[in-house]
Amino acid sequence: MRDDIGYDTGNVVGDRRLPGLSVAQMKADAALAIASALHERDLSIEQAATIVGLEPGQLRGIVSRGRVDGLSLEQLGLAIERLERRGRTS
């Protein structure tokens, strides 16, 4: 089995138990960064979903349960970038 292959079932918490975690770990880190950005900017799920271009239910799954079903690293990265552009609230 190759170590450079990442496994992705869409559940980053569950995926952390699998070998070859590079993709799962990056997605877990992205999910945490998204959750942190919402908290830092005091955004609701609905506000953040509009900013990042995701459905509120999908974003809620990322933030509350680490669910990244059907999302690529690129999509998660774009979501983080859009939230970062939003700036911090004072």
C-alpha positions, 0 to 999 in steps of 0.5 A: 500500500502506498503512503502518499495516497490519502483516504477520504470518507468525508468524515475528517474525525473518522478519517484520522484513524486511517493510514495515509492521512495527508488529505484527511489531515488537511481537510480536518485543518481546513474545517478547524480554520473555517470554524475558527474564522466564523468564531473570530468574525462573529458570523452566523452559519447563514452569513458565512454560507453566503460569503463562502458560497455553500449551503448553510446545512453543508457549512453547519456540518463542517463547523459542528461535525467536521463533515466535508462530504463532496468538498475538495481541498481547493473548495475548502481553501477557497472558503477559508480565503473568502472568510479571511477577506471578510476581515475580523470584527472589532 
